[in-house]
Amino acid sequence: MFEAVRTWGRWDPADRGAWNRVTEEHVRRATGHVRSGLVVPMALPWNTRPGPDNRKPALHHMTDLGDVESPEPTTHKDFLAADYHGKGVTHLDALSHIAYRGRLYDGRAAHESVDAAGARFGTVAALGPLVTTGVLLDLPAVLGVRWLEPGRAVRAKDVLAAEEALGVTIGAGDAVLLRSGQVRRRAELGAWDPDTASAGFHVDALPLLAERGVCLLGGDGDSDVRPSPVPGVHSPVHALAVTAMGVPLLDNLDLEALAAATAEAGRYTFLLVVAPLNVPGGTGSPVNPVAVL
């Protein structure tokens, strides 16, 4: 399957991967989804509290309380930091984040491309911002349930059924966001360890998404169903999407407000804006993606 979906050697610059699909014409078409002007942010709150789904809490503390300088005005300053590649922070995975069998996207040797100073290929700085059409696959709405239970795999047939039920067709250059209802489940039932069990894509959905030419996958989990359906590969969707297809991932979105807004509007496509931090050598970035309906 990895060989079947890989796009190595297709684009220049290679380290933007599938984001090369998004041309100026794609951006112009995406703006056509804006009708009401409603803006819906999708980031989780900055999470500084430890829990089973936040093993490395983000940091936030004050560095200036307005009492150390003069003259007026006084200022208040704070410090932020995060080991964000986990389950507690909404973030973007760049192409340098995932290697499979020692290779990054486009066949680059991981040990030659990433070291203690950061990445030299597939960086988040190389990606830059993304403006394109977003497509919400709201599986709980399709299935008439409050959420998908952890461990529920979303297969290719589920993607096709969601397209039909929601009146959408995933196209080239689109960003696909999968709502499992995980945020709602956590709010009502409490936290659990999503590394052990979480809803997400089964690997058999990836050839369909590759055929459609998506540029980005995201979700309220990390896109992988857990436990993994592939023995010996703990995150097979990451390997197929990032390393084979060159498709970055958006992890840990809060899609509850977007689900409500799209249901009220009766349409599940929108303008999507993703603007990661410009971090030279970074393997990703905390981010607050925005949908505009």
N, C-alpha and C positions, 0 to 999 in steps of 0.2 A: 504494500500500500504506500509506503514511503516513496518508493521509486515511481509509482504511478502518479503521485500528486506533486512531486517536487518541480520547482521552476528555476533551478540553478542555471545560471548563464543567460537568463532571459532579459534582465534589465541593467541599465546603466543610469545612475549609480546603483550598484547591487545592494548596498546596505540600507536602502529605503524599501527594498523588497516590493511587496504588493502595493505599497503606497504610490508606486509609480503608475498604477492604474488610474489614479485620480488626477485627471487633467483639468485644465481651466473650464472645459465644457462640462465635466462632471460637477464642478463647483457651481456653475451657473444653473444647471438643472436642479441641483440640490436646493438652491434657494427657492425654487418653485413650490417646495413643500411648506413654506412659511405662509400661513393664512391668518391665524389669530394673533401671532406675535408672542404667544405664551413661551416663556423661557423656563426650562426645567433642568436644574442642576442634578447631577447623579453621584456625587461623591459622598461617601460615609463621613460622619463627623470624625475629626482628628482624634484617634483613639489612644489615650494614655493609660487605660485601665487594663491590667492583665486579666486573662481569661483563657478558657480552652481554645478559643479561636483568635487569641491575640497573645502569643507566647513572648513576643518581643515588643512591648508597648512603645508607642511613639513618645517622644519627649516634648514638653512644652514648659518652659519656666521663664520668669521675668528677669531681665538683666538691668532694668532701669525703672525705678518707680517715681521718677520726677523729682528726686531729692538730692541729686549729685551734681547738678550743673546750674549755672547762672550766666547771664541774666535771663529774663523771660523770653520766650515761653519755655516751660519745662516740658519734658518728654517722657513717654512710657515706651519701653522696648522689651521685646521678648525674643526667645530663642526656640527654634524648632529643629527637630532631627528625627529620623525614622530609619529603621531597618525594614524598608517598605515591602520587600518581596516576601510577603506572608499573607495572612488572612485578615489583618486588621486595618489596612490602609488601601484606599482606592488608588490603583496605580496602573501604569502602562508598562508592558514588557517589550523592550526593544529586541532586535534580532541577535544581539550578543548575549542575551540572557540564557538561551537554551542551546546546548550541544547534544548531538546524538552520535554515538560511536566516535567521539572525539572530533566531530566536525560541526561548525556553525553553518548557518545558511550560506548557500553558494559554494559549499565545499571547503570553506576556509578552516584550516587547522585551529582548533580552539586554543591550544597551548601557545600558538604563535600570535594569536589575536587578542588574548586577554591575559593580563598579569596584575600584579599588585597595584599598578598605577591606573588600572582601568582598561577599557576596551579600545582597540584601534580600528575595529571594523564593527559595523552593525550597532552603532551607538545611538542613544536617544537624541543626541544633538544632530545626527545625520537625518533622522526622521523628520524633525521639525513639526509644525502644526498640521492638523488634518481637518479639512472641511469637506464633508461629503453627505450622501444620503444615508441615514440610519434606518434600520428595519428592526422593530421589536418583535421577537417571537415570544409571546406571552403564553407559555404552555399551561399554567393554571387556568387562565381564561378559556383556552381551547378545550381543556378537559373538564371544566366545571368543578375544579377543586380549589381549596384555599392556597395550597402550595404543593410542590412535588416533594415527596419524602426523600430524605438523604439516601443516596444509593440508586435513585431512579435515573436510568440512562435515557437520554434523548437521542433517538436513532434517526436515520435518514427518513424513514416513513413518518416519523413524528414531525420532522421539518416540513415535509410535503403537506401533511395534514394541517399544520399550522398556517402555511401559506394559503391554503384553500379557505380555511375557517376565518382568517383575518383579512383576506382580500389583498394579499401582498404577493409580489414576485421578486425574489432576490436577484439582483442583477450585478453586472461587472462594476467593480469600484464601490459597491455598497459595503457598509459596516453592519454586521449582524449582532444584535444584543439578545441574549437568552435570559428570560426571566423564569426562575424556578420558584420564586416566592420565599427564598431563604431568609431575606431580611424580615419579612412578616412572621415567619415561623419562629425566628429567634426572639422577636419582640413578644410573642405570645407564649412560647414554651421555654425560652431561655437558651443559653449558648450550649454548643456541643463542639466536638473536635471535627472540623470539616476535612482534615487530612485523612480521617478514618472513614467518613461517610459524607458524601455530598452529591446532589444532583448535578448533572452536566452532560455534555455531549459524549456519546459513544463514538468510537473510532469509525464506525461505518457511516457516520454522517459527514465525515471529512471529504471523501471523494465527491459527494454532491456539492458541498460548499466550494471545493476547488473548481469543479466544472462551472459553477456560477460566477467564479472570478471575484470572490469577496476580497476586500482589502484589510478588514479588521474583524476580529471576533471579540466579544466581551460578554459579561454576565454578572449576576449577583454572587456567583462563586468564582472559580478560576477557569471555567470552561470544561475542565475534566470531570467526568463522573468518577466518584470514588466509593468503594474500592475499584482499582483499575481493572478493566476487562482484559488487559494484556499482561500475562505473567512476565515478570522481570522488568517491566517498564512502568514506573509509578505515575508518569504523566504523559501518556501517549498522545493526547490531543496537543499538548505543548510541542512535542517532537514533530508531529505532522504539520501543525499550523506554522510555528515559528521557524523550525529548522528546514523543513521540506518545502513549504509553500511560501515562506517569507511573509507571513501574515502576523503582525504584532497582536498582542492580546491585551484587553482591558479586564482587570481583575477587581472583584469586590465592589461592584457598583451597587448603589441603592436605586432600584428600578420601580419602587412602589409608586412614587409620584408620577413617573412617566406612564406606568400602567394605567393609573386613574385618568390621566390627561388624554391618552390615546383612546381609551374606551369611551370617554365623553365625546371626543371629536369624531369617533367612528372611523379612524384611520390610524395605521400603525407604521407609517413612514414619516420622516421628519428630517430637518436639517441637523446634522451632528457636527459639533466643534470639539476637537480634542487638542489642547495646547500644552504639551509636556514642558517641564523646565528644560532650559538649554544647558545641559550638563555635559561638557566634553568628556568622553570616556565613560559616560554613564550607561549602565545596562537597562535602564528604565527610568521612571520618574513618578512620584506622586502626581496626581492629576485630578481635576474636577471637570469631567466632560459635561457638556451642555447640549440639550436637545431644544430646538426651536420649532414650534408647531405653527 
